[in-house]
Amino acid sequence: MRTVVVVGHDYCGFGQFAALPVGTVVTVEKPHEVLRYRVYARHLTPGRGTPAHGLYWGDLTLQSCGGPDTGFTYLTRT
């Protein structure tokens, strides 16, 4: 399975990646295309900067720290 991964630092405004509720629709705009994804699951791993091997799932994974931990939000294309 191919998973696109977007990672951002929470202190740069990307902390919301770790907190998107299941069911949220995320729109990705490309120059000639608009892609829509729906959040289907979330996972929180203890610690910041922890290894992410095996934690990228679905069509799109958003990763950012959330407080003292690392959050992963999983999306599927709609």
PDB file of N, H, CA, C and O in Angstrom:
ATOM      1  N   MET A   1       0.841  -1.169   0.000  1.00  0.00           N
ATOM      2  CA  MET A   1       0.000   0.000   0.000  1.00  0.00           C
ATOM      3  C   MET A   1       0.892   1.240   0.000  1.00  0.00           C
ATOM      4  O   MET A   1       1.901   1.290   0.703  1.00  0.00           O
ATOM      5  N   ARG A   2       0.522   2.205  -0.768  1.00  0.00           N
ATOM      6  H   ARG A   2      -0.298   2.165  -1.339  1.00  0.00           H
ATOM      7  CA  ARG A   2       1.237   3.476  -0.770  1.00  0.00           C
ATOM      8  C   ARG A   2       0.494   4.453   0.127  1.00  0.00           C
ATOM      9  O   ARG A   2      -0.717   4.639   0.002  1.00  0.00           O
ATOM     10  N   THR A   3       1.227   5.059   1.015  1.00  0.00           N
ATOM     11  H   THR A   3       2.211   4.907   1.116  1.00  0.00           H
ATOM     12  CA  THR A   3       0.660   6.043   1.920  1.00  0.00           C
ATOM     13  C   THR A   3       1.433   7.341   1.761  1.00  0.00           C
ATOM     14  O   THR A   3       2.659   7.354   1.862  1.00  0.00           O
ATOM     15  N   VAL A   4       0.724   8.429   1.513  1.00  0.00           N
ATOM     16  H   VAL A   4      -0.273   8.418   1.431  1.00  0.00           H
ATOM     17  CA  VAL A   4       1.334   9.753   1.502  1.00  0.00           C
ATOM     18  C   VAL A   4       1.399  10.209   2.950  1.00  0.00           C
ATOM     19  O   VAL A   4       0.424  10.080   3.690  1.00  0.00           O
ATOM     20  N   VAL A   5       2.543  10.740   3.355  1.00  0.00           N
ATOM     21  H   VAL A   5       3.336  10.844   2.754  1.00  0.00           H
ATOM     22  CA  VAL A   5       2.732  11.175   4.743  1.00  0.00           C
ATOM     23  C   VAL A   5       3.064  12.663   4.749  1.00  0.00           C
ATOM     24  O   VAL A   5       3.943  13.122   4.021  1.00  0.00           O
ATOM     25  N   VAL A   6       2.342  13.405   5.587  1.00  0.00           N
ATOM     26  H   VAL A   6       1.627  13.031   6.179  1.00  0.00           H
ATOM     27  CA  VAL A   6       2.631  14.821   5.788  1.00  0.00           C
ATOM     28  C   VAL A   6       2.962  14.984   7.264  1.00  0.00           C
ATOM     29  O   VAL A   6       2.163  14.639   8.135  1.00  0.00           O
ATOM     30  N   VAL A   7       4.162  15.518   7.533  1.00  0.00           N
ATOM     31  H   VAL A   7       4.811  15.798   6.825  1.00  0.00           H
ATOM     32  CA  VAL A   7       4.635  15.684   8.903  1.00  0.00           C
ATOM     33  C   VAL A   7       4.891  17.164   9.145  1.00  0.00           C
ATOM     34  O   VAL A   7       5.496  17.839   8.312  1.00  0.00           O
ATOM     35  N   GLY A   8       4.432  17.668  10.281  1.00  0.00           N
ATOM     36  H   GLY A   8       3.940  17.120  10.958  1.00  0.00           H
ATOM     37  CA  GLY A   8       4.664  19.064  10.619  1.00  0.00           C
ATOM     38  C   GLY A   8       4.891  19.227  12.109  1.00  0.00           C
ATOM     39  O   GLY A   8       4.337  18.474  12.909  1.00  0.00           O
ATOM     40  N   HIS A   9       5.697  20.199  12.484  1.00  0.00           N
ATOM     41  H   HIS A   9       6.148  20.810  11.834  1.00  0.00           H
ATOM     42  CA  HIS A   9       5.964  20.476  13.896  1.00  0.00           C
ATOM     43  C   HIS A   9       4.773  21.184  14.527  1.00  0.00           C
ATOM     44  O   HIS A   9       4.195  22.091  13.928  1.00  0.00           O
ATOM     45  N   ASP A  10       4.412  20.775  15.721  1.00  0.00           N
ATOM     46  H   ASP A  10       4.881  20.038  16.207  1.00  0.00           H
ATOM     47  CA  ASP A  10       3.289  21.415  16.401  1.00  0.00           C
ATOM     48  C   ASP A  10       3.573  22.892  16.673  1.00  0.00           C
ATOM     49  O   ASP A  10       2.653  23.709  16.638  1.00  0.00           O
ATOM     50  N   TYR A  11       4.822  23.245  16.940  1.00  0.00           N
ATOM     51  H   TYR A  11       5.569  22.581  16.969  1.00  0.00           H
ATOM     52  CA  TYR A  11       5.150  24.641  17.223  1.00  0.00           C
ATOM     53  C   TYR A  11       5.137  25.508  15.960  1.00  0.00           C
ATOM     54  O   TYR A  11       5.316  26.723  16.045  1.00  0.00           O
ATOM     55  N   CYS A  12       4.930  24.900  14.800  1.00  0.00           N
ATOM     56  H   CYS A  12       4.785  23.913  14.731  1.00  0.00           H
ATOM     57  CA  CYS A  12       4.779  25.649  13.550  1.00  0.00           C
ATOM     58  C   CYS A  12       3.317  25.656  13.090  1.00  0.00           C
ATOM     59  O   CYS A  12       3.026  26.021  11.951  1.00  0.00           O
ATOM     60  N   GLY A  13       2.413  25.258  13.963  1.00  0.00           N
ATOM     61  H   GLY A  13       2.650  24.962  14.888  1.00  0.00           H
ATOM     62  CA  GLY A  13       0.993  25.303  13.641  1.00  0.00           C
ATOM     63  C   GLY A  13       0.385  23.999  13.165  1.00  0.00           C
ATOM     64  O   GLY A  13      -0.791  23.968  12.804  1.00  0.00           O
ATOM     65  N   PHE A  14       1.158  22.921  13.156  1.00  0.00           N
ATOM     66  H   PHE A  14       2.114  22.947  13.449  1.00  0.00           H
ATOM     67  CA  PHE A  14       0.657  21.653  12.637  1.00  0.00           C
ATOM     68  C   PHE A  14       0.119  20.722  13.728  1.00  0.00           C
ATOM     69  O   PHE A  14      -0.217  19.572  13.443  1.00  0.00           O
ATOM     70  N   GLY A  15       0.035  21.197  14.952  1.00  0.00           N
ATOM     71  H   GLY A  15       0.308  22.131  15.184  1.00  0.00           H
ATOM     72  CA  GLY A  15      -0.488  20.386  16.039  1.00  0.00           C
ATOM     73  C   GLY A  15      -1.903  19.890  15.782  1.00  0.00           C
ATOM     74  O   GLY A  15      -2.312  18.862  16.321  1.00  0.00           O
ATOM     75  N   GLN A  16      -2.650  20.618  14.961  1.00  0.00           N
ATOM     76  H   GLN A  16      -2.319  21.454  14.523  1.00  0.00           H
ATOM     77  CA  GLN A  16      -4.018  20.201  14.634  1.00  0.00           C
ATOM     78  C   GLN A  16      -4.044  18.856  13.902  1.00  0.00           C
ATOM     79  O   GLN A  16      -5.067  18.172  13.918  1.00  0.00           O
ATOM     80  N   PHE A  17      -2.941  18.465  13.265  1.00  0.00           N
ATOM     81  H   PHE A  17      -2.109  19.021  13.252  1.00  0.00           H
ATOM     82  CA  PHE A  17      -2.871  17.152  12.608  1.00  0.00           C
ATOM     83  C   PHE A  17      -3.181  16.037  13.599  1.00  0.00           C
ATOM     84  O   PHE A  17      -3.818  15.046  13.243  1.00  0.00           O
ATOM     85  N   ALA A  18      -2.734  16.199  14.838  1.00  0.00           N
ATOM     86  H   ALA A  18      -2.217  17.005  15.126  1.00  0.00           H
ATOM     87  CA  ALA A  18      -2.870  15.155  15.850  1.00  0.00           C
ATOM     88  C   ALA A  18      -4.248  15.159  16.512  1.00  0.00           C
ATOM     89  O   ALA A  18      -4.556  14.268  17.304  1.00  0.00           O
ATOM     90  N   ALA A  19      -5.075  16.151  16.195  1.00  0.00           N
ATOM     91  H   ALA A  19      -4.825  16.875  15.552  1.00  0.00           H
ATOM     92  CA  ALA A  19      -6.342  16.298  16.910  1.00  0.00           C
ATOM     93  C   ALA A  19      -7.582  16.272  16.019  1.00  0.00           C
ATOM     94  O   ALA A  19      -8.684  16.527  16.505  1.00  0.00           O
ATOM     95  N   LEU A  20      -7.434  15.974  14.743  1.00  0.00           N
ATOM     96  H   LEU A  20      -6.539  15.767  14.348  1.00  0.00           H
ATOM     97  CA  LEU A  20      -8.610  15.953  13.862  1.00  0.00           C
ATOM     98  C   LEU A  20      -9.534  14.807  14.238  1.00  0.00           C
ATOM     99  O   LEU A  20      -9.088  13.662  14.307  1.00  0.00           O
ATOM    100  N   PRO A  21     -10.802  15.082  14.483  1.00  0.00           N
ATOM    101  CA  PRO A  21     -11.737  14.021  14.870  1.00  0.00           C
ATOM    102  C   PRO A  21     -12.020  13.052  13.714  1.00  0.00           C
ATOM    103  O   PRO A  21     -11.966  13.427  12.543  1.00  0.00           O
ATOM    104  N   VAL A  22     -12.322  11.811  14.068  1.00  0.00           N
ATOM    105  H   VAL A  22     -12.366  11.506  15.020  1.00  0.00           H
ATOM    106  CA  VAL A  22     -12.735  10.826  13.071  1.00  0.00           C
ATOM    107  C   VAL A  22     -13.969  11.376  12.356  1.00  0.00           C
ATOM    108  O   VAL A  22     -14.882  11.905  12.989  1.00  0.00           O
ATOM    109  N   GLY A  23     -13.983  11.244  11.036  1.00  0.00           N
ATOM    110  H   GLY A  23     -13.241  10.814  10.521  1.00  0.00           H
ATOM    111  CA  GLY A  23     -15.090  11.755  10.227  1.00  0.00           C
ATOM    112  C   GLY A  23     -14.790  13.088   9.566  1.00  0.00           C
ATOM    113  O   GLY A  23     -15.492  13.487   8.636  1.00  0.00           O
ATOM    114  N   THR A  24     -13.752  13.788  10.031  1.00  0.00           N
ATOM    115  H   THR A  24     -13.182  13.464  10.786  1.00  0.00           H
ATOM    116  CA  THR A  24     -13.378  15.073   9.442  1.00  0.00           C
ATOM    117  C   THR A  24     -12.954  14.878   7.985  1.00  0.00           C
ATOM    118  O   THR A  24     -12.236  13.933   7.663  1.00  0.00           O
ATOM    119  N   VAL A  25     -13.402  15.772   7.118  1.00  0.00           N
ATOM    120  H   VAL A  25     -13.986  16.540   7.380  1.00  0.00           H
ATOM    121  CA  VAL A  25     -12.996  15.734   5.710  1.00  0.00           C
ATOM    122  C   VAL A  25     -11.885  16.754   5.509  1.00  0.00           C
ATOM    123  O   VAL A  25     -12.016  17.915   5.895  1.00  0.00           O
ATOM    124  N   VAL A  26     -10.792  16.307   4.901  1.00  0.00           N
ATOM    125  H   VAL A  26     -10.686  15.364   4.588  1.00  0.00           H
ATOM    126  CA  VAL A  26      -9.639  17.153   4.620  1.00  0.00           C
ATOM    127  C   VAL A  26      -9.526  17.293   3.107  1.00  0.00           C
ATOM    128  O   VAL A  26      -9.596  16.303   2.380  1.00  0.00           O
ATOM    129  N   THR A  27      -9.352  18.517   2.639  1.00  0.00           N
ATOM    130  H   THR A  27      -9.295  19.322   3.230  1.00  0.00           H
ATOM    131  CA  THR A  27      -9.222  18.789   1.209  1.00  0.00           C
ATOM    132  C   THR A  27      -7.783  19.162   0.903  1.00  0.00           C
ATOM    133  O   THR A  27      -7.201  20.021   1.566  1.00  0.00           O
ATOM    134  N   VAL A  28      -7.210  18.515  -0.103  1.00  0.00           N
ATOM    135  H   VAL A  28      -7.683  17.818  -0.642  1.00  0.00           H
ATOM    136  CA  VAL A  28      -5.853  18.815  -0.563  1.00  0.00           C
ATOM    137  C   VAL A  28      -5.980  19.378  -1.968  1.00  0.00           C
ATOM    138  O   VAL A  28      -6.482  18.708  -2.871  1.00  0.00           O
ATOM    139  N   GLU A  29      -5.522  20.612  -2.150  1.00  0.00           N
ATOM    140  H   GLU A  29      -5.114  21.156  -1.417  1.00  0.00           H
ATOM    141  CA  GLU A  29      -5.619  21.250  -3.462  1.00  0.00           C
ATOM    142  C   GLU A  29      -4.286  21.173  -4.185  1.00  0.00           C
ATOM    143  O   GLU A  29      -3.255  21.627  -3.688  1.00  0.00           O
ATOM    144  N   LYS A  30      -4.336  20.582  -5.376  1.00  0.00           N
ATOM    145  H   LYS A  30      -5.174  20.213  -5.780  1.00  0.00           H
ATOM    146  CA  LYS A  30      -3.175  20.520  -6.259  1.00  0.00           C
ATOM    147  C   LYS A  30      -3.441  21.478  -7.412  1.00  0.00           C
ATOM    148  O   LYS A  30      -4.574  21.936  -7.558  1.00  0.00           O
ATOM    149  N   PRO A  31      -2.451  21.802  -8.235  1.00  0.00           N
ATOM    150  CA  PRO A  31      -2.669  22.769  -9.308  1.00  0.00           C
ATOM    151  C   PRO A  31      -3.854  22.441 -10.229  1.00  0.00           C
ATOM    152  O   PRO A  31      -4.568  23.349 -10.655  1.00  0.00           O
ATOM    153  N   HIS A  32      -4.068  21.175 -10.536  1.00  0.00           N
ATOM    154  H   HIS A  32      -3.488  20.438 -10.190  1.00  0.00           H
ATOM    155  CA  HIS A  32      -5.130  20.822 -11.479  1.00  0.00           C
ATOM    156  C   HIS A  32      -6.120  19.824 -10.913  1.00  0.00           C
ATOM    157  O   HIS A  32      -6.843  19.165 -11.660  1.00  0.00           O
ATOM    158  N   GLU A  33      -6.154  19.710  -9.582  1.00  0.00           N
ATOM    159  H   GLU A  33      -5.567  20.245  -8.975  1.00  0.00           H
ATOM    160  CA  GLU A  33      -6.977  18.668  -8.978  1.00  0.00           C
ATOM    161  C   GLU A  33      -7.237  18.996  -7.508  1.00  0.00           C
ATOM    162  O   GLU A  33      -6.389  19.571  -6.825  1.00  0.00           O
ATOM    163  N   VAL A  34      -8.414  18.622  -7.040  1.00  0.00           N
ATOM    164  H   VAL A  34      -9.103  18.154  -7.594  1.00  0.00           H
ATOM    165  CA  VAL A  34      -8.747  18.743  -5.620  1.00  0.00           C
ATOM    166  C   VAL A  34      -9.021  17.342  -5.101  1.00  0.00           C
ATOM    167  O   VAL A  34      -9.875  16.636  -5.636  1.00  0.00           O
ATOM    168  N   LEU A  35      -8.300  16.936  -4.058  1.00  0.00           N
ATOM    169  H   LEU A  35      -7.606  17.510  -3.623  1.00  0.00           H
ATOM    170  CA  LEU A  35      -8.457  15.606  -3.478  1.00  0.00           C
ATOM    171  C   LEU A  35      -9.138  15.735  -2.120  1.00  0.00           C
ATOM    172  O   LEU A  35      -8.849  16.656  -1.356  1.00  0.00           O
ATOM    173  N   ARG A  36     -10.042  14.805  -1.826  1.00  0.00           N
ATOM    174  H   ARG A  36     -10.277  14.057  -2.447  1.00  0.00           H
ATOM    175  CA  ARG A  36     -10.752  14.815  -0.548  1.00  0.00           C
ATOM    176  C   ARG A  36     -10.454  13.513   0.197  1.00  0.00           C
ATOM    177  O   ARG A  36     -10.477  12.423  -0.374  1.00  0.00           O
ATOM    178  N   TYR A  37     -10.175  13.667   1.482  1.00  0.00           N
ATOM    179  H   TYR A  37     -10.156  14.553   1.946  1.00  0.00           H
ATOM    180  CA  TYR A  37      -9.869  12.529   2.346  1.00  0.00           C
ATOM    181  C   TYR A  37     -10.741  12.622   3.589  1.00  0.00           C
ATOM    182  O   TYR A  37     -11.117  13.718   4.004  1.00  0.00           O
ATOM    183  N   ARG A  38     -11.065  11.475   4.188  1.00  0.00           N
ATOM    184  H   ARG A  38     -10.759  10.584   3.850  1.00  0.00           H
ATOM    185  CA  ARG A  38     -11.842  11.437   5.423  1.00  0.00           C
ATOM    186  C   ARG A  38     -11.021  10.733   6.502  1.00  0.00           C
ATOM    187  O   ARG A  38     -10.448   9.670   6.262  1.00  0.00           O
ATOM    188  N   VAL A  39     -10.968  11.335   7.694  1.00  0.00           N
ATOM    189  H   VAL A  39     -11.434  12.198   7.889  1.00  0.00           H
ATOM    190  CA  VAL A  39     -10.268  10.750   8.826  1.00  0.00           C
ATOM    191  C   VAL A  39     -11.032   9.504   9.279  1.00  0.00           C
ATOM    192  O   VAL A  39     -12.228   9.569   9.563  1.00  0.00           O
ATOM    193  N   TYR A  40     -10.321   8.360   9.344  1.00  0.00           N
ATOM    194  H   TYR A  40      -9.350   8.308   9.113  1.00  0.00           H
ATOM    195  CA  TYR A  40     -10.974   7.131   9.798  1.00  0.00           C
ATOM    196  C   TYR A  40     -10.399   6.602  11.114  1.00  0.00           C
ATOM    197  O   TYR A  40     -11.020   5.752  11.754  1.00  0.00           O
ATOM    198  N   ALA A  41      -9.220   7.092  11.533  1.00  0.00           N
ATOM    199  H   ALA A  41      -8.716   7.782  11.013  1.00  0.00           H
ATOM    200  CA  ALA A  41      -8.639   6.619  12.796  1.00  0.00           C
ATOM    201  C   ALA A  41      -7.534   7.572  13.230  1.00  0.00           C
ATOM    202  O   ALA A  41      -7.002   8.351  12.438  1.00  0.00           O
ATOM    203  N   ARG A  42      -7.207   7.481  14.525  1.00  0.00           N
ATOM    204  H   ARG A  42      -7.639   6.848  15.168  1.00  0.00           H
ATOM    205  CA  ARG A  42      -6.103   8.257  15.092  1.00  0.00           C
ATOM    206  C   ARG A  42      -5.314   7.363  16.035  1.00  0.00           C
ATOM    207  O   ARG A  42      -5.836   6.390  16.578  1.00  0.00           O
ATOM    208  N   HIS A  43      -4.039   7.714  16.219  1.00  0.00           N
ATOM    209  H   HIS A  43      -3.615   8.505  15.778  1.00  0.00           H
ATOM    210  CA  HIS A  43      -3.181   6.943  17.113  1.00  0.00           C
ATOM    211  C   HIS A  43      -2.219   7.905  17.796  1.00  0.00           C
ATOM    212  O   HIS A  43      -1.669   8.802  17.157  1.00  0.00           O
ATOM    213  N   LEU A  44      -2.022   7.718  19.083  1.00  0.00           N
ATOM    214  H   LEU A  44      -2.469   6.990  19.602  1.00  0.00           H
ATOM    215  CA  LEU A  44      -1.091   8.547  19.844  1.00  0.00           C
ATOM    216  C   LEU A  44       0.029   7.653  20.372  1.00  0.00           C
ATOM    217  O   LEU A  44      -0.226   6.644  21.030  1.00  0.00           O
ATOM    218  N   THR A  45       1.264   8.031  20.077  1.00  0.00           N
ATOM    219  H   THR A  45       1.472   8.851  19.543  1.00  0.00           H
ATOM    220  CA  THR A  45       2.432   7.287  20.526  1.00  0.00           C
ATOM    221  C   THR A  45       3.134   8.092  21.618  1.00  0.00           C
ATOM    222  O   THR A  45       3.379   9.284  21.434  1.00  0.00           O
ATOM    223  N   PRO A  46       3.456   7.475  22.731  1.00  0.00           N
ATOM    224  CA  PRO A  46       4.128   8.199  23.816  1.00  0.00           C
ATOM    225  C   PRO A  46       5.478   8.768  23.359  1.00  0.00           C
ATOM    226  O   PRO A  46       6.257   8.095  22.684  1.00  0.00           O
ATOM    227  N   GLY A  47       5.729  10.003  23.738  1.00  0.00           N
ATOM    228  H   GLY A  47       5.096  10.550  24.287  1.00  0.00           H
ATOM    229  CA  GLY A  47       7.006  10.649  23.438  1.00  0.00           C
ATOM    230  C   GLY A  47       6.984  11.442  22.147  1.00  0.00           C
ATOM    231  O   GLY A  47       6.155  11.218  21.265  1.00  0.00           O
ATOM    232  N   ARG A  48       7.901  12.357  22.061  1.00  0.00           N
ATOM    233  H   ARG A  48       8.575  12.540  22.777  1.00  0.00           H
ATOM    234  CA  ARG A  48       8.064  13.172  20.848  1.00  0.00           C
ATOM    235  C   ARG A  48       9.225  12.613  20.039  1.00  0.00           C
ATOM    236  O   ARG A  48      10.231  12.172  20.595  1.00  0.00           O
ATOM    237  N   GLY A  49       9.073  12.639  18.725  1.00  0.00           N
ATOM    238  H   GLY A  49       8.256  12.997  18.274  1.00  0.00           H
ATOM    239  CA  GLY A  49      10.152  12.184  17.864  1.00  0.00           C
ATOM    240  C   GLY A  49      10.397  10.690  17.944  1.00  0.00           C
ATOM    241  O   GLY A  49      11.511  10.225  17.699  1.00  0.00           O
ATOM    242  N   THR A  50       9.373   9.947  18.281  1.00  0.00           N
ATOM    243  H   THR A  50       8.469  10.325  18.479  1.00  0.00           H
ATOM    244  CA  THR A  50       9.516   8.494  18.380  1.00  0.00           C
ATOM    245  C   THR A  50       9.569   7.876  16.991  1.00  0.00           C
ATOM    246  O   THR A  50       9.047   8.471  16.049  1.00  0.00           O
ATOM    247  N   PRO A  51      10.177   6.709  16.826  1.00  0.00           N
ATOM    248  CA  PRO A  51      10.213   6.051  15.516  1.00  0.00           C
ATOM    249  C   PRO A  51       8.795   5.798  15.003  1.00  0.00           C
ATOM    250  O   PRO A  51       7.916   5.385  15.760  1.00  0.00           O
ATOM    251  N   ALA A  52       8.586   6.048  13.719  1.00  0.00           N
ATOM    252  H   ALA A  52       9.300   6.383  13.105  1.00  0.00           H
ATOM    253  CA  ALA A  52       7.259   5.924  13.129  1.00  0.00           C
ATOM    254  C   ALA A  52       7.123   4.673  12.253  1.00  0.00           C
ATOM    255  O   ALA A  52       6.110   4.508  11.573  1.00  0.00           O
ATOM    256  N   HIS A  53       8.117   3.803  12.261  1.00  0.00           N
ATOM    257  H   HIS A  53       8.940   3.937  12.813  1.00  0.00           H
ATOM    258  CA  HIS A  53       8.053   2.600  11.439  1.00  0.00           C
ATOM    259  C   HIS A  53       6.774   1.807  11.753  1.00  0.00           C
ATOM    260  O   HIS A  53       6.498   1.494  12.911  1.00  0.00           O
ATOM    261  N   GLY A  54       6.017   1.496  10.729  1.00  0.00           N
ATOM    262  H   GLY A  54       6.241   1.750   9.788  1.00  0.00           H
ATOM    263  CA  GLY A  54       4.786   0.734  10.900  1.00  0.00           C
ATOM    264  C   GLY A  54       3.594   1.565  11.322  1.00  0.00           C
ATOM    265  O   GLY A  54       2.518   1.018  11.563  1.00  0.00           O
ATOM    266  N   LEU A  55       3.761   2.883  11.418  1.00  0.00           N
ATOM    267  H   LEU A  55       4.635   3.328  11.222  1.00  0.00           H
ATOM    268  CA  LEU A  55       2.662   3.740  11.856  1.00  0.00           C
ATOM    269  C   LEU A  55       2.072   4.597  10.738  1.00  0.00           C
ATOM    270  O   LEU A  55       1.277   5.497  11.007  1.00  0.00           O
ATOM    271  N   TYR A  56       2.444   4.333   9.505  1.00  0.00           N
ATOM    272  H   TYR A  56       3.090   3.601   9.286  1.00  0.00           H
ATOM    273  CA  TYR A  56       1.872   5.046   8.361  1.00  0.00           C
ATOM    274  C   TYR A  56       0.874   4.122   7.691  1.00  0.00           C
ATOM    275  O   TYR A  56       1.242   3.077   7.153  1.00  0.00           O
ATOM    276  N   TRP A  57      -0.413   4.520   7.727  1.00  0.00           N
ATOM    277  H   TRP A  57      -0.712   5.369   8.164  1.00  0.00           H
ATOM    278  CA  TRP A  57      -1.486   3.682   7.180  1.00  0.00           C
ATOM    279  C   TRP A  57      -2.396   4.513   6.303  1.00  0.00           C
ATOM    280  O   TRP A  57      -2.342   5.743   6.316  1.00  0.00           O
ATOM    281  N   GLY A  58      -3.239   3.824   5.535  1.00  0.00           N
ATOM    282  H   GLY A  58      -3.283   2.825   5.524  1.00  0.00           H
ATOM    283  CA  GLY A  58      -4.265   4.483   4.728  1.00  0.00           C
ATOM    284  C   GLY A  58      -3.681   5.174   3.514  1.00  0.00           C
ATOM    285  O   GLY A  58      -2.544   4.924   3.115  1.00  0.00           O
ATOM    286  N   ASP A  59      -4.485   6.044   2.939  1.00  0.00           N
ATOM    287  H   ASP A  59      -5.409   6.247   3.263  1.00  0.00           H
ATOM    288  CA  ASP A  59      -4.058   6.795   1.752  1.00  0.00           C
ATOM    289  C   ASP A  59      -3.226   8.014   2.132  1.00  0.00           C
ATOM    290  O   ASP A  59      -2.356   8.441   1.373  1.00  0.00           O
ATOM    291  N   LEU A  60      -3.498   8.574   3.318  1.00  0.00           N
ATOM    292  H   LEU A  60      -4.205   8.227   3.935  1.00  0.00           H
ATOM    293  CA  LEU A  60      -2.799   9.766   3.791  1.00  0.00           C
ATOM    294  C   LEU A  60      -2.644   9.664   5.302  1.00  0.00           C
ATOM    295  O   LEU A  60      -3.607   9.364   6.008  1.00  0.00           O
ATOM    296  N   THR A  61      -1.441   9.912   5.798  1.00  0.00           N
ATOM    297  H   THR A  61      -0.659  10.155   5.224  1.00  0.00           H
ATOM    298  CA  THR A  61      -1.187   9.968   7.239  1.00  0.00           C
ATOM    299  C   THR A  61      -0.658  11.358   7.571  1.00  0.00           C
ATOM    300  O   THR A  61       0.281  11.845   6.943  1.00  0.00           O
ATOM    301  N   LEU A  62      -1.275  11.986   8.568  1.00  0.00           N
ATOM    302  H   LEU A  62      -2.039  11.590   9.079  1.00  0.00           H
ATOM    303  CA  LEU A  62      -0.818  13.277   9.071  1.00  0.00           C
ATOM    304  C   LEU A  62      -0.148  13.025  10.409  1.00  0.00           C
ATOM    305  O   LEU A  62      -0.716  12.353  11.270  1.00  0.00           O
ATOM    306  N   GLN A  63       1.051  13.555  10.594  1.00  0.00           N
ATOM    307  H   GLN A  63       1.513  14.101   9.895  1.00  0.00           H
ATOM    308  CA  GLN A  63       1.809  13.310  11.819  1.00  0.00           C
ATOM    309  C   GLN A  63       2.287  14.619  12.417  1.00  0.00           C
ATOM    310  O   GLN A  63       2.817  15.479  11.713  1.00  0.00           O
ATOM    311  N   SER A  64       2.096  14.764  13.719  1.00  0.00           N
ATOM    312  H   SER A  64       1.666  14.065  14.290  1.00  0.00           H
ATOM    313  CA  SER A  64       2.609  15.913  14.448  1.00  0.00           C
ATOM    314  C   SER A  64       2.631  15.585  15.930  1.00  0.00           C
ATOM    315  O   SER A  64       1.903  14.709  16.397  1.00  0.00           O
ATOM    316  N   CYS A  65       3.458  16.287  16.647  1.00  0.00           N
ATOM    317  H   CYS A  65       4.049  16.998  16.267  1.00  0.00           H
ATOM    318  CA  CYS A  65       3.431  16.132  18.100  1.00  0.00           C
ATOM    319  C   CYS A  65       2.146  16.754  18.633  1.00  0.00           C
ATOM    320  O   CYS A  65       1.630  17.733  18.093  1.00  0.00           O
ATOM    321  N   GLY A  66       1.654  16.161  19.696  1.00  0.00           N
ATOM    322  H   GLY A  66       2.073  15.366  20.135  1.00  0.00           H
ATOM    323  CA  GLY A  66       0.483  16.676  20.385  1.00  0.00           C
ATOM    324  C   GLY A  66       0.776  16.640  21.863  1.00  0.00           C
ATOM    325  O   GLY A  66       0.675  15.586  22.491  1.00  0.00           O
ATOM    326  N   GLY A  67       1.141  17.782  22.433  1.00  0.00           N
ATOM    327  H   GLY A  67       1.223  18.638  21.922  1.00  0.00           H
ATOM    328  CA  GLY A  67       1.588  17.792  23.820  1.00  0.00           C
ATOM    329  C   GLY A  67       2.902  17.047  23.925  1.00  0.00           C
ATOM    330  O   GLY A  67       3.813  17.298  23.137  1.00  0.00           O
ATOM    331  N   PRO A  68       3.025  16.132  24.884  1.00  0.00           N
ATOM    332  CA  PRO A  68       4.286  15.410  25.054  1.00  0.00           C
ATOM    333  C   PRO A  68       4.416  14.178  24.139  1.00  0.00           C
ATOM    334  O   PRO A  68       5.422  13.471  24.197  1.00  0.00           O
ATOM    335  N   ASP A  69       3.411  13.923  23.302  1.00  0.00           N
ATOM    336  H   ASP A  69       2.594  14.497  23.255  1.00  0.00           H
ATOM    337  CA  ASP A  69       3.366  12.701  22.498  1.00  0.00           C
ATOM    338  C   ASP A  69       3.346  13.002  20.998  1.00  0.00           C
ATOM    339  O   ASP A  69       3.299  14.162  20.590  1.00  0.00           O
ATOM    340  N   THR A  70       3.382  11.955  20.190  1.00  0.00           N
ATOM    341  H   THR A  70       3.420  11.013  20.521  1.00  0.00           H
ATOM    342  CA  THR A  70       3.304  12.084  18.739  1.00  0.00           C
ATOM    343  C   THR A  70       1.976  11.508  18.276  1.00  0.00           C
ATOM    344  O   THR A  70       1.626  10.374  18.602  1.00  0.00           O
ATOM    345  N   GLY A  71       1.239  12.312  17.505  1.00  0.00           N
ATOM    346  H   GLY A  71       1.524  13.233  17.240  1.00  0.00           H
ATOM    347  CA  GLY A  71      -0.065  11.887  17.024  1.00  0.00           C
ATOM    348  C   GLY A  71      -0.042  11.549  15.547  1.00  0.00           C
ATOM    349  O   GLY A  71       0.627  12.210  14.752  1.00  0.00           O
ATOM    350  N   PHE A  72      -0.781  10.512  15.193  1.00  0.00           N
ATOM    351  H   PHE A  72      -1.324   9.975  15.839  1.00  0.00           H
ATOM    352  CA  PHE A  72      -0.935  10.090  13.801  1.00  0.00           C
ATOM    353  C   PHE A  72      -2.418  10.099  13.477  1.00  0.00           C
ATOM    354  O   PHE A  72      -3.221   9.536  14.222  1.00  0.00           O
ATOM    355  N   THR A  73      -2.783  10.727  12.384  1.00  0.00           N
ATOM    356  H   THR A  73      -2.131  11.185  11.779  1.00  0.00           H
ATOM    357  CA  THR A  73      -4.174  10.769  11.939  1.00  0.00           C
ATOM    358  C   THR A  73      -4.224  10.098  10.569  1.00  0.00           C
ATOM    359  O   THR A  73      -3.462  10.445   9.666  1.00  0.00           O
ATOM    360  N   TYR A  74      -5.136   9.129  10.429  1.00  0.00           N
ATOM    361  H   TYR A  74      -5.754   8.847  11.162  1.00  0.00           H
ATOM    362  CA  TYR A  74      -5.197   8.301   9.228  1.00  0.00           C
ATOM    363  C   TYR A  74      -6.431   8.657   8.407  1.00  0.00           C
ATOM    364  O   TYR A  74      -7.542   8.772   8.924  1.00  0.00           O
ATOM    365  N   LEU A  75      -6.191   8.827   7.099  1.00  0.00           N
ATOM    366  H   LEU A  75      -5.288   8.733   6.679  1.00  0.00           H
ATOM    367  CA  LEU A  75      -7.266   9.229   6.205  1.00  0.00           C
ATOM    368  C   LEU A  75      -7.349   8.314   5.000  1.00  0.00           C
ATOM    369  O   LEU A  75      -6.357   7.725   4.571  1.00  0.00           O
ATOM    370  N   THR A  76      -8.556   8.210   4.464  1.00  0.00           N
ATOM    371  H   THR A  76      -9.362   8.688   4.813  1.00  0.00           H
ATOM    372  CA  THR A  76      -8.780   7.462   3.239  1.00  0.00           C
ATOM    373  C   THR A  76      -9.406   8.392   2.215  1.00  0.00           C
ATOM    374  O   THR A  76     -10.191   9.272   2.570  1.00  0.00           O
ATOM    375  N   ARG A  77      -9.072   8.208   0.974  1.00  0.00           N
ATOM    376  H   ARG A  77      -8.435   7.493   0.685  1.00  0.00           H
ATOM    377  CA  ARG A  77      -9.579   9.079  -0.082  1.00  0.00           C
ATOM    378  C   ARG A  77     -11.060   8.815  -0.316  1.00  0.00           C
ATOM    379  O   ARG A  77     -11.496   7.665  -0.364  1.00  0.00           O
ATOM    380  N   THR A  78     -11.824   9.888  -0.461  1.00  0.00           N
ATOM    381  H   THR A  78     -11.469  10.822  -0.421  1.00  0.00           H
ATOM    382  CA  THR A  78     -13.269   9.749  -0.692  1.00  0.00           C
ATOM    383  C   THR A  78     -13.591   9.939  -2.147  1.00  0.00           C
ATOM    384  O   THR A  78     -14.755   9.860  -2.538  1.00  0.00           O
TER     385      THR A  78
END
